[in-house]
Every structure is written in structure tokens, then in C-alpha cells.
Amino acid sequence: MGIGGCIILFAIGAILTFGVNWHFSGVDLTVVGIVLMAAGLLGVVVYASVLGRRRVLGGRPVDDVVVEERRYHEGI
């Protein structure tokens, strides 16, 4: 799930927590909304940390030359 999905999850949770007066038997929409907001916030934090790590590590510079050596042992 990308950053957009996490933000949508957070928004749906906020709507369920603060903007809805519906009452269902056996379901507390406030708790469901809080759980969705927590999941969305956790997703944003994880996504940001992975994205930050990706930027720090980066890739190998384009100018690097890869040399492959093969060694063969005779008499074995």
C-alpha cells in the first residue's frame, strides 16, 4: 500500500470517529475509526522510513566498472 492508501485509511478512520452518528449493535464505529487511523498513521511512518532508507542507500554509481574473475584450479 502506498502513501495514498495510507492517507485514505486515515481519512476514513477520522470520518468514522468524528463525523458519523450511526449506531450498530455489536460494532463501535469510534473504535473502528481509531483503529483505521492508527493503521493509516503506521503505514505512513513505515512508508516514510522505507523511502528514506532507499534514498540514503541509493544505488551503485553509473561510473563503476564491474569486473568478474573466474579462477580455475588444475589437478583437482
C-alpha positions as CSV (number, residue, x, y, z in Angstrom):
1,M,0.0,0.0,0.0
2,G,1.4,3.4,-0.9
3,I,1.2,6.7,0.7
4,G,-2.1,7.5,-0.9
5,G,-3.7,4.3,0.5
6,C,-2.5,5.2,4.0
7,I,-3.9,8.7,3.8
8,I,-7.2,7.4,2.6
9,L,-7.3,4.9,5.5
10,F,-6.5,7.7,8.0
11,A,-9.3,9.8,6.4
12,I,-11.9,7.1,6.6
13,G,-11.0,6.4,10.2
14,A,-11.3,10.1,11.0
15,I,-14.7,10.2,9.4
16,L,-15.9,7.2,11.3
17,T,-14.6,8.5,14.6
18,F,-15.6,12.2,14.4
19,G,-18.3,12.6,11.7
20,V,-20.7,9.7,12.0
21,N,-23.6,9.3,14.4
22,W,-24.7,5.8,13.3
23,H,-25.2,3.1,15.9
24,F,-24.9,-0.6,15.1
25,S,-25.4,-3.4,17.6
26,G,-22.1,-5.0,18.4
27,V,-20.0,-2.5,16.4
28,D,-18.5,0.6,17.9
29,L,-17.7,2.9,15.0
30,T,-15.5,5.1,17.1
31,V,-13.1,2.2,17.9
32,V,-13.1,1.1,14.3
33,G,-12.3,4.6,13.2
34,I,-9.4,4.9,15.7
35,V,-8.0,1.5,14.6
36,L,-8.2,2.7,10.9
37,M,-6.5,6.0,11.8
38,A,-3.7,4.1,13.7
39,A,-3.2,1.7,10.8
40,G,-3.0,4.7,8.3
41,L,-0.6,6.5,10.5
42,L,1.6,3.4,11.0
43,G,1.6,2.9,7.2
44,V,2.7,6.5,6.6
45,V,5.5,6.1,9.1
46,V,6.7,2.8,7.6
47,Y,6.5,4.1,4.1
48,A,8.5,7.2,5.0
49,S,11.2,5.2,6.7
50,V,11.5,2.8,3.8
51,L,11.6,5.7,1.3
52,G,14.2,7.5,3.5
53,R,16.4,4.3,3.6
54,R,16.1,3.9,-0.1
55,R,17.3,7.5,-0.6
56,V,20.3,7.0,1.8
57,L,21.4,3.7,0.3
58,G,20.8,4.6,-3.2
59,G,22.3,2.6,-5.9
60,R,25.7,1.9,-7.3
61,P,27.1,4.9,-9.3
62,V,26.9,4.6,-13.0
63,D,30.6,5.1,-13.5
64,D,31.6,1.9,-11.6
65,V,33.1,-0.9,-13.6
66,V,32.2,-4.4,-12.6
67,V,35.0,-6.9,-13.0
68,E,34.3,-10.6,-12.9
69,E,37.1,-13.0,-12.1
70,R,37.0,-16.7,-12.7
71,R,39.6,-18.9,-11.2
72,Y,40.2,-22.5,-12.3
73,H,42.2,-25.0,-10.3
74,E,44.0,-27.6,-12.3
75,G,44.6,-31.1,-11.0
76,I,41.5,-31.4,-8.9
